[in-house]
Amino acid sequence: MGNYSLKRVLYYYATSIVMIFLLNAFIILMIFNIGIQSGFILSANYSEKIVDRIEEKIKNQKIDESAFPNTLNVMNQKKKDVNTSCFSRQEIQKFENMRLNDTIVEGQLFGPNIYRKIGNSKQVYYVKYQLQADFKSPVLRYYLPNAEFVFFLSFFLIWLLTFVLITRLFSNKIKRELKKITEVNQEIEKLNLEMIVPSSKIIEVQRVLDSLNNVKEGLVQSLKKQWKIQDEQKILLQTLSHDIRTPITLVKGNLDLFLESENEDDKNRAAIQLQKGVNRMEELLYLVNSPQDEHQNIVDFNLELLTKWITEMKQMALNRDVIIKIKKVETSSVQINPIEIWNSLTNIVNNALDFSYSGSTISIQFIDAPLYYEINIEDEGPGFPEKCLDLIGKQVFSSRKAEDFHQGMGLYLSNYWLKKNKGQLIINNRVKNNKIIGAKVKIHFDKNISSLE
């Protein structure tokens, strides 16, 4: 979660602006005060104090223009040529209309203009000055505005600079947090769902990121479900292309028997087997075309089911010159999908039939033990290549190029269907006197693992 809200960020921003304003004002005032104390800056009432002293002095004695400092604009009423350029016609008229020792104040933004008429019966001076602080140096007074304006302008420019910097600092901070939202959106658009959604210190941004993370997780689950369906469809198509050969072989064999035999009983038996082959092909087509939920018919290993499987496995061995021998048949309460387990079992039996030697026997046992249920299939063929035992049951394995070995696709499909039913495919060779005498395949169900529901 974030550490603070956006409201608090804005509060910090506003507080920072005010604090910087006050700090700048304090610093400027301190510098201004030091300037006055050091004499670098003349105080705002400096000119007024000078004029007050001259006014008192002129009442008792005669003075000349040199008594007035250069901070004042002065004109002798009798000597019109003295500093005449300092005053306009309107200002001169204003002085002439004033009474002696009278004062006129005209307000301005930075210090009012003071007009004073001072003197005695013998000499009168027109004096003008501003009630404001100014530089002591004539050069600075000539080239710069008054000191108050200069310091105010300096304060404003410094504060404006700090205002821009603080605003940029806070805006960049918020922009970095908001950028996380944009980046996450872009990654979601690219379907980069392995990304880690970053966290934010701002509560409102974190809430948006949490929402985007939920969207991402939902999309992940949706895509996984879609990919799973696509994988299952791919497996179903592989199952169809692989397993269809069994009923086709069954149909072809019995069709030849039906055509060649003149005995009605043989023809009837062949016709029954033909029908079984057709039914098996229909089962495979149904498995591929129907939705997954429609063929989730869960049953246990009951006697009726096992009898049906045994009958069909023996029919698979017709015209193969291989005997299928059932050594043990035990039922179990382990829950399975019969179509999927039958697909797995037929692939294993077909592999055994394909690689068993002529005249050999395939032994099958259905064993119900306290902790497990197993279907054991043992053949008398060349067995599995030792170097490939670890790869058998994986899609990458196939040894069909070598005619003496089992192929990989059938066992891969068997393993797939068994895993869906919480089963396990265990593959080994039968060895006697350090010689492989056949293959041994176990379909294993651990009763400690909950059954399908």
C-alpha positions in Angstrom: 0.0 0.0 0.0 1.0 3.6 -0.5 2.5 5.6 2.4 0.5 8.8 1.8 -2.4 10.1 -0.2 -2.4 12.5 -3.1 -4.1 15.0 -0.9 -1.1 14.9 1.5 1.3 15.3 -1.4 -0.6 18.5 -2.5 -0.5 19.7 1.2 3.2 19.2 1.3 3.6 21.1 -1.9 1.5 24.0 -0.7 3.4 24.1 2.6 6.7 24.0 0.8 5.7 27.0 -1.3 4.7 29.0 1.7 7.8 28.1 3.7 10.1 29.0 0.9 8.2 32.3 0.5 8.7 33.1 4.2 12.3 32.0 4.1 13.1 34.1 1.1 11.4 37.1 2.7 13.3 36.6 5.9 16.7 36.4 4.0 15.9 39.5 1.9 14.9 41.5 5.0 18.0 40.4 6.8 20.2 41.5 3.9 18.3 44.7 3.6 18.7 45.5 7.3 22.4 44.7 7.2 22.7 47.1 4.2 21.0 49.9 6.2 23.2 49.2 9.3 26.4 49.3 7.3 25.4 52.5 5.5 25.3 50.8 2.1 21.6 51.6 1.9 19.9 54.8 3.2 16.8 54.4 5.2 13.5 55.5 3.9 13.3 58.6 6.2 16.9 59.6 5.6 16.0 62.4 3.3 13.2 63.6 5.6 15.6 63.9 8.5 18.0 65.9 6.5 15.3 68.3 5.3 13.9 68.7 8.9 17.4 69.7 10.1 17.9 72.1 7.2 14.4 73.6 7.8 15.3 74.4 11.4 18.7 75.7 10.4 17.3 78.0 7.7 15.0 79.8 10.1 18.0 81.2 12.0 20.6 81.7 9.4 21.2 81.9 5.7 22.3 78.7 3.9 23.4 77.9 0.4 22.6 75.0 -1.9 25.6 73.0 -0.7 23.8 72.3 2.5 21.4 70.0 0.6 22.7 66.4 -0.1 22.5 64.9 -3.6 19.6 62.7 -2.6 17.3 65.7 -2.8 15.9 67.6 -5.7 16.3 71.3 -4.7 15.5 74.7 -6.4 16.0 78.2 -5.0 12.9 80.2 -5.6 14.9 83.3 -6.5 17.6 81.6 -8.5 15.5 79.8 -11.1 18.7 78.4 -12.7 19.5 76.2 -9.7 18.6 72.6 -10.4 15.7 73.8 -12.6 15.9 70.6 -14.6 14.8 68.6 -11.6 11.3 69.9 -11.7 8.6 70.1 -14.4 6.5 73.2 -15.0 3.6 71.6 -13.1 5.8 70.9 -10.1 7.1 74.5 -10.1 3.5 75.7 -10.2 2.7 73.4 -7.4 5.5 74.9 -5.3 4.5 78.5 -6.0 1.0 77.7 -4.8 2.2 76.3 -1.6 2.7 78.3 1.6 6.0 78.5 3.3 7.0 75.4 5.3 4.1 73.6 3.8 4.2 69.9 2.7 2.4 68.0 -0.1 2.5 64.2 -0.2 1.7 62.3 -3.4 1.4 58.5 -3.0 3.2 56.1 -5.2 3.8 52.3 -5.1 7.3 52.4 -3.8 7.4 55.5 -1.5 5.4 58.7 -1.9 6.7 61.9 -3.4 7.2 64.6 -0.8 7.1 68.3 -1.9 8.3 70.8 0.8 8.6 74.5 0.7 11.1 75.6 3.3 13.0 78.9 4.1 12.5 82.3 5.6 11.6 85.8 4.4 14.9 86.1 2.6 15.4 82.8 1.0 13.0 80.0 0.0 13.8 76.5 -1.4 11.7 74.0 -3.2 12.6 70.5 -2.1 11.4 67.2 -3.5 12.3 63.7 -2.3 10.8 60.2 -2.0 10.0 58.5 1.3 11.9 55.3 0.5 15.1 53.5 1.0 17.8 54.0 -1.6 21.4 53.3 -2.3 24.0 55.6 -0.8 26.1 55.3 -3.9 25.2 57.9 -6.6 26.3 55.5 -9.3 23.9 52.8 -8.1 21.1 55.4 -7.7 21.8 56.5 -11.3 21.8 53.0 -12.9 19.4 51.1 -10.6 15.9 51.8 -9.3 15.6 52.5 -5.6 16.8 49.9 -3.2 13.3 48.9 -2.1 12.3 48.0 -5.6 15.6 46.2 -6.3 15.2 44.1 -3.2 11.5 43.4 -3.9 12.4 42.4 -7.5 15.2 40.2 -6.2 12.8 38.6 -3.7 10.2 38.0 -6.4 12.7 36.4 -8.8 14.3 34.2 -6.2 10.9 33.1 -5.0 9.8 32.5 -8.6 12.8 30.3 -9.2 12.3 28.3 -6.1 8.6 28.0 -6.9 9.4 26.6 -10.3 12.0 24.2 -8.8 9.6 22.9 -6.1 6.8 22.6 -8.6 9.0 20.6 -10.9 10.2 18.4 -8.1 6.7 17.5 -6.9 5.4 17.2 -10.5 8.2 14.8 -11.4 7.5 12.8 -8.3 3.8 12.4 -9.2 4.7 11.8 -12.8 7.0 9.0 -11.9 4.2 7.3 -9.9 1.7 7.9 -12.7 4.2 6.5 -15.2 4.0 3.2 -13.4 0.3 3.0 -14.4 1.1 3.8 -18.0 3.9 1.2 -18.1 1.7 -1.5 -16.6 -1.0 -0.7 -19.2 1.5 -1.0 -22.0 2.8 -4.3 -20.8 -0.7 -5.7 -20.4 -1.5 -4.6 -24.0 1.7 -6.5 -25.1 0.4 -9.5 -23.1 3.6 -9.5 -21.1 1.9 -11.1 -18.2 5.0 -12.3 -16.4 5.8 -8.7 -15.4 5.8 -7.7 -11.7 3.4 -4.9 -11.1 5.4 -2.2 -9.2 4.2 -0.6 -6.0 3.6 3.1 -5.3 3.9 5.3 -2.3 0.8 7.3 -3.3 -2.3 5.5 -2.1 -4.5 6.5 -5.0 -1.9 5.3 -7.5 -1.4 2.1 -5.6 -5.1 1.4 -5.8 -5.0 1.8 -9.6 -2.0 -0.5 -9.8 -3.8 -3.1 -7.6 -6.7 -2.9 -10.0 -4.4 -3.4 -13.0 -2.7 -6.3 -11.2 -6.2 -7.9 -10.7 -6.9 -7.4 -14.4 -3.5 -8.9 -15.2 -4.1 -11.9 -13.0 -7.6 -12.4 -14.4 -6.1 -12.3 -17.9 -3.5 -14.8 -16.9 -6.1 -17.2 -15.7 -8.2 -16.7 -18.8 -5.3 -17.3 -21.1 -4.1 -20.3 -19.1 -7.6 -21.7 -19.4 -7.6 -21.0 -23.1 -4.1 -22.5 -23.6 -5.2 -25.5 -21.6 -8.2 -26.0 -23.9 -6.0 -25.6 -26.9 -3.5 -28.1 -25.5 -6.3 -30.6 -24.8 -7.7 -30.1 -28.3 -4.3 -30.8 -29.7 -4.0 -33.9 -27.6 -7.4 -35.0 -28.7 -6.4 -34.6 -32.3 -3.2 -36.5 -31.7 -5.2 -39.2 -29.9 -7.6 -39.5 -32.9 -4.8 -39.7 -35.5 -2.9 -42.2 -33.3 -5.7 -44.4 -32.0 -7.8 -44.5 -35.1 -5.5 -47.2 -36.4 -6.7 -49.7 -33.9 -10.3 -49.8 -34.9 -9.3 -49.5 -38.6 -7.1 -52.6 -38.2 -10.0 -54.3 -36.4 -12.4 -53.4 -39.2 -10.0 -54.4 -41.9 -9.1 -57.8 -40.3 -12.8 -58.7 -39.7 -13.8 -57.4 -43.1 -11.3 -59.8 -44.8 -12.6 -62.6 -42.5 -16.2 -61.7 -43.5 -15.4 -61.7 -47.2 -13.3 -64.9 -47.2 -15.4 -67.0 -44.9 -18.3 -69.1 -46.1 -19.4 -70.1 -42.7 -22.4 -68.1 -41.4 -21.2 -68.2 -37.8 -17.8 -66.9 -38.8 -19.5 -64.1 -40.8 -21.7 -63.2 -37.9 -18.8 -63.1 -35.5 -16.9 -60.9 -38.0 -19.9 -58.6 -38.4 -20.0 -58.2 -34.6 -16.3 -57.3 -34.5 -16.9 -54.9 -37.5 -19.6 -53.2 -35.5 -17.2 -52.9 -32.5 -14.6 -51.3 -34.6 -17.1 -48.8 -36.0 -18.3 -48.1 -32.4 -14.7 -47.5 -31.3 -14.1 -45.0 -34.1 -17.3 -43.2 -33.1 -16.0 -43.1 -29.5 -12.8 -41.4 -30.7 -14.7 -38.9 -32.8 -17.0 -38.2 -29.9 -14.0 -37.6 -27.6 -12.5 -35.1 -30.1 -15.7 -33.2 -31.0 -17.6 -33.1 -27.8 -17.0 -30.5 -25.1 -14.8 -31.7 -22.2 -17.6 -31.5 -19.7 -19.8 -33.9 -21.7 -17.4 -36.9 -21.5 -16.5 -36.6 -17.8 -18.4 -39.8 -17.0 -16.7 -40.9 -13.7 -16.9 -44.5 -12.7 -14.9 -47.1 -10.7 -13.1 -50.2 -11.9 -16.2 -52.4 -11.8 -16.4 -55.9 -13.2 -18.6 -54.9 -16.1 -16.1 -52.3 -17.3 -13.1 -54.6 -16.9 -14.9 -57.5 -18.7 -15.6 -55.1 -21.6 -12.0 -54.0 -21.8 -10.7 -57.6 -21.7 -13.0 -58.6 -24.5 -11.9 -55.7 -26.7 -8.2 -56.2 -26.0 -8.5 -59.8 -27.1 -10.2 -58.7 -30.2 -7.3 -56.3 -30.8 -5.0 -59.4 -30.9 -7.0 -61.1 -33.7 -4.8 -61.9 -36.7 -1.7 -60.7 -34.7 -0.4 -64.2 -33.8 -0.1 -63.0 -30.2 -2.0 -64.3 -27.2 -3.4 -62.0 -24.6 -3.5 -63.8 -21.3 -5.5 -62.3 -18.4 -3.8 -63.5 -15.1 -5.8 -61.6 -12.5 -9.0 -59.4 -12.5 -9.8 -57.4 -9.4 -12.2 -54.5 -9.1 -11.6 -51.3 -7.2 -13.4 -48.2 -6.0 -10.8 -45.9 -7.5 -12.7 -43.2 -9.6 -11.6 -42.7 -13.2 -12.8 -41.5 -16.6 -13.3 -44.8 -18.4 -12.9 -43.3 -21.9 -9.6 -41.6 -21.1 -8.2 -44.7 -19.2 -9.3 -46.9 -22.1 -7.5 -44.7 -24.5 -4.4 -45.0 -22.4 -4.7 -48.8 -22.0 -5.3 -49.4 -25.7 -2.2 -47.4 -26.6 -0.1 -49.5 -24.3 -1.6 -52.8 -25.5 -1.2 -51.7 -29.1 2.5 -51.0 -28.5 2.9 -54.4 -26.9 1.1 -56.1 -29.9 3.3 -54.2 -32.4 6.6 -55.2 -30.8 5.7 -58.7 -29.4 7.4 -61.6 -31.2 5.2 -64.0 -33.2 3.6 -66.7 -31.0 4.4 -64.8 -27.8 2.1 -63.9 -24.9 1.0 -60.6 -23.4 0.1 -61.0 -19.8 -2.4 -58.5 -18.2 -3.3 -58.2 -14.5 -5.8 -55.9 -12.7 -4.5 -55.8 -9.1 -6.3 -54.2 -6.2 -3.9 -53.6 -3.3 -4.6 -51.8 0.0 -2.7 -48.7 -1.0 -2.9 -48.7 -4.8 -4.6 -50.2 -7.9 -2.5 -51.3 -10.8 -2.9 -52.6 -14.3 0.2 -54.6 -15.3 1.0 -55.3 -19.0 4.0 -57.6 -19.8 5.0 -58.6 -23.3 7.7 -60.8 -24.7 9.2 -58.4 -27.2 12.6 -56.5 -27.4 11.7 -54.2 -24.5 12.7 -50.6 -24.3 16.1 -49.2 -25.0 17.8 -48.5 -21.7 19.1 -45.1 -22.7 15.5 -44.0 -23.6 13.7 -45.1 -20.5 13.8 -41.7 -18.9 12.3 -40.1 -22.1 9.5 -42.6 -22.6 6.1 -41.0 -21.9 7.3 -37.6 -23.1 6.2 -36.1 -26.4 9.8 -35.7 -27.6 10.5 -39.4 -27.5 10.0 -41.6 -30.5 11.9 -44.7 -31.6 9.6 -45.8 -34.4 12.6 -45.4 -36.7 14.1 -48.5 -35.1 11.7 -51.3 -35.8 12.8 -53.3 -32.7 11.6 -50.6 -30.3 8.4 -49.2 -29.0 7.3 -45.8 -30.4 6.8 -42.7 -28.3 3.5 -41.0 -29.3 1.3 -43.8 -27.9 3.0 -43.8 -24.6 3.0 -40.0 -24.4 -0.8 -40.0 -25.0 -1.2 -42.8 -22.4 0.8 -40.8 -19.9 -1.3 -37.6 -20.6 -4.6 -39.4 -20.0 -3.3 -41.1 -16.9 -2.1 -37.8 -15.4 -5.6 -36.3 -16.0 -7.0 -39.2 -13.9 -4.3 -38.8 -11.2 -2.6 -42.0 -12.4 1.0 -42.8 -13.1 2.8 -44.6 -16.0 5.6 -46.8 -14.8 7.8 -48.4 -17.6 10.5 -51.0 -17.2 12.1 -53.9 -19.0 11.7 -57.5 -18.0 15.2 -58.9 -17.4 16.4 -62.5 -17.0 20.0 -63.6 -16.8 21.1 -60.0 -17.7 19.0 -60.2 -20.9 15.9 -58.2 -21.8 13.0 -60.6 -22.3 10.3 -58.1 -22.8 8.7 -54.8 -21.6 6.7 -54.2 -18.4 4.3 -51.3 -18.1 2.2 -50.5 -15.0 -0.8 -48.2 -14.9 -0.6 -47.1 -11.2 -3.2 -45.3 -9.1 -2.3 -44.3 -5.5 -5.3 -44.6 -3.2 -3.8 -41.9 -0.9 -4.5 -39.4 -3.7 -8.1 -38.4 -3.7 -10.2 -39.9 -6.5 -11.7 -38.0 -9.3 -15.0 -36.4 -8.5 
